[in-house]
């Protein structure tokens, strides 16, 4: 117990929590946008892998870091366009298409990696985003290093959370998007295109998922390897449910999972880690997240038209 208290009172722990949560925030926001419009995007895992590779490869080829982020987002939007085309106008199973997108994106990334770097045995490194320390605020004990000494992409993740929440709740576009996931017939009655709204939401959401993957190669690490996403996409789908399809709560869920993850890493380095198999520490954040998901999702209101195909003119 003493070790846990010491960890929780250290600034490095909370800085790690925010850093670990950042890619989850991007991807969770992307999935949330898709689902609020009525489309479940199970392609998130593969899209994150593709985004991680596309952004890293662009920077490795000589572009700037922000250009790499744009390339990653573009790659994600292309996969989102494919997903949306198959599920929205054609009405194919969102489960099957999503899993197919994950397999396609992962396999295409592997092929592109071997094609671009056939002789490489270890992943080359790039110069990633460096932390930006906010003057004065970064010197605040405990929360300063956690909130005000992060890389630009982390700041962008929290800004986008506020933007997405504002758009969904305070703008006509957000109202139309939410209606597309709740009552698409009402959207059509207003002269709006349910197909257009849903396809746009899936493309934008997939772009954000890819940026979440790019965070791993361009901010958290400096190279690309295939296991780096490591199930984060599936966690983000759970976080959307945990947050009851609300951006603020979903981000809190991302921070909670990140706290569990950062805690288990540090507990392995304590005397407690010598007595307990490390596999138990690795599973801890997932088990605790599942328990939290079960408790929170019982009162969550699922979008009424989620995973329900819509044909124009039907009621």
LINCOR-V797695 format. One record per backbone hydrogen bond with DSSP energy under -1.0 kcal/mol. NH is the residue of the N-H (numbers start at 0). CO is the residue of the C=O. E is the energy in kcal/mol with one decimal. If there is no record, write none. Layout:
BEGIN
NH,CO,E
NH,CO,E
END
This chain:
BEGIN
4,0,-2.2
5,1,-2.4
6,2,-2.2
7,3,-2.6
8,4,-1.4
9,6,-1.6
13,9,-1.2
14,10,-2.1
15,11,-2.0
16,12,-2.0
17,13,-2.0
18,14,-2.0
19,15,-3.0
20,16,-2.1
21,17,-1.3
24,20,-2.2
25,21,-1.8
26,22,-2.1
27,23,-2.8
28,24,-2.5
29,25,-2.0
30,26,-2.6
31,27,-2.7
32,28,-2.3
33,29,-1.9
34,30,-2.6
35,31,-2.6
36,32,-1.1
37,34,-1.3
38,33,-2.4
46,42,-2.5
47,43,-2.3
48,44,-1.7
49,45,-2.6
50,46,-2.6
51,47,-2.4
52,48,-2.1
53,49,-2.9
54,50,-2.3
55,51,-1.6
56,52,-3.2
57,53,-2.1
58,54,-1.9
59,55,-2.7
60,56,-1.7
61,58,-1.4
62,57,-2.1
67,63,-2.0
68,64,-1.9
69,65,-2.1
70,66,-2.5
71,67,-2.5
72,68,-2.4
73,69,-2.4
74,70,-2.4
75,71,-2.3
76,72,-2.3
77,73,-1.8
78,74,-1.8
79,75,-2.3
80,76,-2.4
81,77,-1.9
82,78,-2.5
83,79,-3.1
84,80,-2.5
85,81,-1.9
86,82,-2.0
87,83,-2.8
91,85,-2.3
96,92,-2.5
97,93,-2.0
98,94,-2.3
99,95,-2.2
100,96,-2.6
101,97,-2.1
102,98,-2.2
103,99,-2.9
104,100,-3.2
105,101,-2.2
106,102,-2.4
107,103,-2.9
108,104,-2.0
109,105,-2.2
110,106,-2.4
111,107,-2.7
112,108,-2.5
113,109,-2.2
114,110,-2.2
115,111,-2.5
116,112,-2.6
125,221,-2.5
128,217,-3.2
131,149,-3.3
133,147,-2.7
136,134,-2.7
137,133,-2.5
138,135,-1.2
139,136,-1.5
142,140,-2.7
143,139,-1.7
146,142,-2.5
147,143,-2.6
154,150,-1.4
155,151,-2.4
156,152,-2.0
157,153,-1.6
158,154,-2.1
159,155,-2.8
160,156,-1.4
161,157,-1.6
162,158,-2.3
163,159,-3.2
164,160,-2.2
165,161,-2.4
166,162,-2.9
167,163,-2.6
168,164,-1.7
169,165,-2.4
170,166,-1.0
174,170,-2.1
175,171,-2.5
176,172,-2.5
177,173,-2.6
178,174,-2.2
179,175,-1.9
182,178,-3.0
185,182,-1.1
186,182,-1.1
187,183,-2.2
188,184,-2.0
190,187,-1.9
191,186,-1.9
196,192,-2.2
197,193,-2.6
198,194,-2.6
199,195,-2.4
200,196,-2.4
201,197,-2.3
202,198,-2.2
203,199,-2.6
204,200,-2.9
205,201,-2.5
206,202,-1.9
207,203,-2.0
208,204,-2.0
209,205,-2.2
210,206,-1.8
211,207,-2.0
212,208,-1.7
213,209,-2.5
214,210,-1.9
217,213,-2.4
218,214,-1.8
219,214,-2.6
220,215,-2.1
227,224,-1.7
231,228,-1.9
234,230,-1.7
235,231,-2.1
236,232,-1.5
237,233,-1.6
238,234,-2.2
239,235,-1.7
240,236,-1.3
241,237,-2.7
242,238,-2.5
243,240,-1.8
244,239,-2.5
245,242,-1.4
249,245,-2.4
250,246,-2.2
251,247,-1.8
252,248,-2.0
253,249,-1.9
254,250,-2.4
255,251,-2.1
256,252,-2.5
257,253,-2.4
258,254,-2.1
259,255,-2.1
260,256,-2.4
261,257,-3.0
262,258,-2.2
263,259,-2.2
264,260,-1.7
265,261,-1.6
266,262,-2.3
267,263,-1.4
269,266,-1.5
272,269,-1.4
275,271,-1.1
279,276,-1.3
281,277,-2.2
282,278,-1.8
286,282,-2.5
287,283,-2.7
288,284,-1.8
289,285,-2.3
290,286,-2.2
291,287,-2.4
292,288,-2.6
293,289,-2.5
294,290,-2.1
295,291,-2.4
296,292,-2.9
298,295,-1.1
299,296,-1.2
304,180,-3.0
305,302,-1.9
306,37,-2.0
307,304,-2.0
313,310,-2.1
END
